[in-house]
Amino acid sequence: MKYKDYYETLGVKREATEAEIKSAYRKLARKYHPDVNKTKEAEEKFKEINEAYEVLGDKQKRQRYDSLGSNWQGGADYTPPPGFENFNFGGGNYQSFNFNGQDMGGFSDFFSSLFGDMMGAGASAGARGGFSGFDFGSGMGSQGYTSSNFNTGRRTQRTKSEDLDVTKTLNVTAQDLFSDSPITVKFKDMRKCTQCPGGGGYCSACGGTGIINETKSLKVKLPKEVKEGQKIRLKGEGKTDAYGQKGDLYLIITPVDSEYQISGSDLTKDVEITPPEAVLGCQKEIKTLHGTISIKIPKMTSTGKMLRLKNLGLPKKSGGYGNLNARVKIVLPEKLSQKEIDLYKQLAK
């Protein structure tokens, strides 16, 4: 797998804080959101930005990525990032390894520290004895893996339930939060293959990688007055281990909307007016989630003035709706005639 620099994708340094990463993600998400940028390149860029934030925005995933690079999820067919070229595994039973000539201890401990929740405690326990939890037998190799040479029955413990949990970022718009209908959420589900131990042999389930990737589609009902960073728990929709245990899926709400700023049940949007309209006042039609309405802009209105429109926001838990704040923004015409320019000169005097 070609190395992807997620830090470069978000335009941050490797030592960037969580806040810096989040800020960079939100700026880029707004810039390349399909509702704002209609180009094909923007759609692909938006996917790359979300992929990068899904990893760097999660502390555990970021640690694994910093250790293994863009193939932090699997490890098969991995091309290491710069600085990992001299990584050397030693010993026929995979008991130890060294990094640039320094003994780093047991391979299983290293493997467990990087993959942790993905591979589960069972595989780690088996690896400590030279992969004693797996019986490879003499049939492995070009003939592939069979149930007789991959014995999962020797695992000594089940995967911890929290290691099966999955956390994903869920981008939502004001329209998503306004609608009473569930929204469709699609994401990639990754789990360890229970038919083979991986390593490149033939396996109809995973192709020999040891990891199965599937695309899940779920219907999610968003709660009312949801806040940024709030988690939604979907029980049993996480990863599944070899024993049938299922973890939970946690969706972290991230508002991404090109038209509205979202704060609980309240919304804020810009309303553009011209300098003459700001001085003389005017009627202005604006679109809201509740339909198009006409509002009155008072005389002598300055940029930044807020006009509160009651009950035109998002649904509340207690019933009714929040407010829509219309924020006045004075904009100049793209082109001015010479006569108009002369009038402005007279006003300036």
N, C-alpha and C positions, 0 to 999 in steps of 0.2 A: 504494500500500500504506500502510495506517495505521501510524504510527510506534509501535513497541513499546519501552518503556523496560525493558530487561533488568535494569538496575541496580535499578529500583524493584521488579521481580518478585522479585529475590533479597533486597531490603531492605538494599542496601549503597550506599555513596557511589561516585561515578564514579572517585574516586582510590583505591578499595579495592585492597589487595594481593591477590595470588593466593591466599594463605593465608586471608584474610578471605572471599573469594568462595567458596572451597572449603568453609569452615566453615559459612557461611550456607546453601549448597546442601544440605549433609548434614543440617542441622537441619530444613530445610523438607521434604526428601525423606522423612525419617522420619515427619514429621507428616502428610504427605498421601499416603503410600504406600498403594496400594489394599488391601494386606493389613491395614492399621491403620484407615484411614478409608474407610468403605464408601459415603459420599455421592457423588452424581454430580458435585457441584461439586469435590470433592477429586480426582476422576479428571482433570478438566480442568485443575485447578491443578497437579497432578503433571506433566502434559504441558508446561505453561507453564514450570515450574521447570526441567525437563530441557532445554527449548529454550534458555532463558536461559543455563544453565550450559554447554551445548555451545558457545556463542559466547564468553561471558566467561571460560570456563575454558581457552580456547585463545588463546595470545598473538597469533598472526597474525590470527585471526578477530576478536579483540577490537579490534585496531588498525583493521581494516576497518570494523567496526561503529561505532567512535567517529568514523570519518570519514563514513560514509554512513548510519548508523542501522539500523533493522530490515531494510531491503532491501539489506544488505551483500552478499548472495549474488548478486543479479541486477542491479538498477539500473533495470529497466523499470517504468513506472508508479510511480515513486518519489515519495513525499511526504516532504520532508526534515524532520529534527528541528529544534527551535528554534535559530535562529542561522544557518541555511543558506538562508534565504529569498532573499537577494540574490546567490546564486551565479549568475554570468553567463558563458556561453560566447561568445567573440567570434571573428569571422572565418569566412568561408564554407568554408574548407578545414580548420577545426578545428585550426589550428596553435597557437593560444594561448587563454588564458582569464584572466579576472581575478576576484578575490574581494574584494568591497567596494572596488572601485576599484584594487586592487593587482595588477599583472601577476605571475602565478605561473608563467610558463613554458609549455612545450609541453603540449598536452592529453594526448598519448600517454604522457608520463612520469607525469602525475598518474593517468591511467587504469591504467597498469601498476602503480604503487605501491599502489593500493587493491585491485585485483583480482588482481594477481600470479599465484598458482598457479591461480586459477580460469580465467582467460582464456588463459593460455599466452603464451610469448614470441613466437610467430608473429604474433599479432594486434598485439602491441606494436610489433614491427618494422615492420609494414605501416603503422601509424598515424603513424609519424614523418614520413612524406612526404605528409601529408594523406590518410591511408588509401590510400596507393599500392598496398598489397598486395591491395586489393579493387577490382574493376572494376564500378562501379555501373551504368554505361551509361545510356542514355536510357529504358530500359524500366522503370525503377524507379518506384515511386509507387503509384497506385491499382491497377496491374496486378500488383504484387508483384515478387518476386525469382525469377529463373530461373538455371539453371546458366551461361547465357551472360553474365549481368551480375554474377555473384559468382564471381570467379576465385581459388580458394585456392592455385593453383599458383605464385603469385608469392611466397609466404612464403619467407623466406631461411633459417629455422632451425626445428628441431623443438622441441617443448616439453621442458624439462628433466624428467627422470624424477621428481625429487623434487617438482616442481610438480604432479604428477598424484596424489600420495599424499593420502589422506584419513584424518583422525583423528576418532574418535568415542568418546564415553563409553559404557561398557557397565555398566549396573547389574546386579548379581548378588545372589542370596540364598544362604543356607546350603544350601537344597535344591538350587539350581542346581549348586553346587560338590560336593554329595554324590552327585548322580546320575551314572551312567556314560554316560548318553545325551547326545548333543549338544543344545544349546539353540538355539532359533530366534531369530535377530536380524533385526529389520526396521529399515531406515533409508532416508532419502531420498538418492538419488544425483543430483547435479547436474552437467551437462556442457554445453559449448558446442555449439551447433547447427552442424552441418557443411553444412547445406543453405541457410542464409542468414546474413547478417551481423547480423540483428536490426534494430531501429529502427522496428518497427511495421507493416511490410509483410506481405502474406499469405505464410504458410509453413505447410504441413500438418504439419511436424514439431514446430515450437515455437510456432506462432501469431504469429510475428513478433517474439518477445521476444529471440531469440538464445540462449536458455537452455532446455535440456530437463531437466525434473524427473521422475524415476522413483522408484518405491518398490522397493527390493531386499529380498529375503528370503534369508538364508543360515543354514546349519546350522554351528554352532561348537562344537567340542570344547574344553572348558575344561581347562587343565592342572591337575595336582594341586599343592596347597600354593601356590596363586596368592596374590600379595600385592597390597594396595591400590596403585594407580598402575602396576602391571605392564602392559606392552603385549603384545598378541597380534597378530601380523602375518598377514594373509591376502593372499597374493601374487596380484597381478593383479585385485584386487577394488576398486581405486581408480577414478579418473577415466580416461577414454579421450580422446586427442586426435584431430585430423583424420587423423593418419597411422596410427592403430590402436595407438599406444603405450598401454600400461596401467600405471597406478600401483598402489600397494599400499594396503590398508585396515589401519589400526592401531586396535585397540580397547583403550582404557584402562580397566582393571578398577576399578570402584568398588563396594565392598560396601554394599548397602542392605537391611537386614533388620530387621524390627520385633521379632523375638524373640531373636535371637542377635547377639553381638559376635563378629566373625571376626578371627582372628589366625593366619595360616598354616593349619595343620591343627587348631588349637585353637579351641574355642568357649566363650563365656561366656553364661549366661542367668540371670535372676533367679528365685528360688524364694520365694514369699510365705508367711509364717507369722504366726500371731497371737502376742500377748504371752504367753499361757499356754503355747503350744506352744514358745516360745523358752525359757521358764523350765523347763518340765517335760520337754522333749524330745518327739519324735513321729516317726511314719512318714509320709512324704509321697510321693504319686505324681506323677511329672513326665513330660512328653512329651519325647522326644529324637528325633533323626533315625533312630535305630535301633529305635524303638518305645517304649512306655510302661514305665517301671521304677519301683520303690519304693526310696526312700532313707531312711536314718535320720538325723534331726536330733538331735544330742546335746543334753543338758541345758545350760542357761545359755548358749545360743548368741546372739551379738550380731549386729546388722545389719552386713552387709558381709563376714561370714565366708565363706570359699571352701571348698567341698567338692569335691575333685577326683575326677572319675569317669573312670577310665582307659578308653581305647579307645572312647569314645562321641562322638568328634569327627569331623573330616573325613578323607578318605583321604590317606595320605602317599605321597610319591614312592617311598619305599623299601619300601612295603607296610604293611599295618596301618592304624590310625587314630590320630588325635590324641586329646586329652583334652577332656572337657566339664567346665567349671568351673561348679558350681551356687553362685550368689552369694545368700546368705540376705538377705531383705528383710522386716523386721517391719512389719506393717501393722495398723492399728486397724480394728475393725468399723465399718461405716457408722453403725449405731445401737447404743446401749447402754441397757439398762434402768436404772431408778433404783437397783435392787439392785446391779447391777454397778458403777455409779458410786460407790455407798456403799462397796463393797469396795475400790475404788481409793483412796478417801479414807483408809480405814483403813491401807492399805499405805503411803500417803504419810506417815502419822504415824510 
